[in-house]
């Protein structure tokens, strides 16, 4: 007689709706909890950016209303900022062209130019450093400008020529400034070198940065003119 095997059915657990909801909540909550440290770091970073960014973007306050730095920059551009930018760009192009052609300015080149200025001031009973201070300048700034001038002179070589007629005209134009100088040849030498520097920069500006209507007020020429004309022969 065959024996019938009795099978036992394992009772299944009945899951209530409440347990399903609690399980879903637990599953969603666990990853979010693990992200809390990252959220705190991000929040801290944003707070730092907001604090320091305010100082980077805002130049000042007027009656609690912000003056943004971009407004200041735009206003400066209107008041000659573009001219200053042109001068900086021109000088950088000159430096790059000199580097491309392997031309360098040695310490000897620079010292010779500075010594010439020192000698000219001493001959007038003045101090170069004192005049620089009065003009709000310093030797390092002048050296930077002289370095560009020397680069230009090397790049342009003998292409820069100053005629005696040009020297005569400049001396006549500045005769009141030169009135106290008895050595007329020294005056002519000073004028000739200054005109040469001015021509070199003007030609260099046109060559390396494109033509401009007027380069007379460029940074380099302005500084050198202040030194060898107005400051040097000021009563």
Rosetta blueprint (number, residue, H / E / L):
1 X L
2 X L
3 X L
4 X L
5 X L
6 X L
7 X L
8 X L
9 X L
10 X L
11 X L
12 X L
13 X L
14 X L
15 X L
16 X L
17 X H
18 X H
19 X H
20 X H
21 X H
22 X H
23 X H
24 X H
25 X H
26 X H
27 X H
28 X H
29 X H
30 X H
31 X H
32 X H
33 X H
34 X H
35 X L
36 X H
37 X H
38 X H
39 X H
40 X H
41 X H
42 X H
43 X H
44 X H
45 X H
46 X H
47 X H
48 X H
49 X H
50 X H
51 X H
52 X H
53 X H
54 X H
55 X H
56 X H
57 X H
58 X E
59 X E
60 X E
61 X E
62 X E
63 X L
64 X L
65 X E
66 X E
67 X E
68 X E
69 X H
70 X H
71 X H
72 X H
73 X H
74 X H
75 X H
76 X H
77 X H
78 X H
79 X H
80 X H
81 X H
82 X H
83 X H
84 X H
85 X H
86 X H
87 X H
88 X H
89 X H
90 X H
91 X H
92 X H
93 X H
94 X H
95 X H
96 X H
97 X H
98 X H
99 X H
100 X H
101 X L
102 X L
103 X L
104 X L
105 X L
106 X L
107 X H
108 X H
109 X H
110 X H
111 X H
112 X H
113 X H
114 X H
115 X H
116 X H
117 X H
118 X H
119 X H
120 X H
121 X H
122 X H
123 X H
124 X L
125 X L
126 X L
127 X L
128 X H
129 X H
130 X H
131 X H
132 X H
133 X H
134 X H
135 X L
136 X L
137 X L
138 X L
139 X H
140 X H
141 X H
142 X H
143 X H
144 X H
145 X H
146 X H
147 X H
148 X H
149 X H
150 X H
151 X H
152 X H
153 X H
154 X H
155 X H
156 X H
157 X H
158 X H
159 X H
160 X L
161 X L
162 X L
163 X L
164 X H
165 X H
166 X H
167 X H
168 X H
169 X H
170 X H
171 X H
172 X H
173 X H
174 X L
175 X L
176 X L
177 X L
178 X L
179 X L
180 X L
181 X L
182 X L
183 X L
184 X H
185 X H
186 X H
187 X H
188 X H
189 X H
190 X H
191 X H
192 X H
193 X H
194 X H
195 X H
196 X H
197 X H
198 X H
199 X H
200 X H
201 X H
202 X H
203 X H
204 X H
205 X H
206 X H
207 X H
208 X H
209 X H
210 X L
211 X L
212 X L
213 X L
214 X L
215 X L
216 X L
217 X L
218 X L
219 X H
220 X H
221 X H
222 X H
223 X H
224 X H
225 X H
226 X H
227 X H
228 X H
229 X H
230 X H
231 X H
232 X L
233 X L
234 X L
235 X L
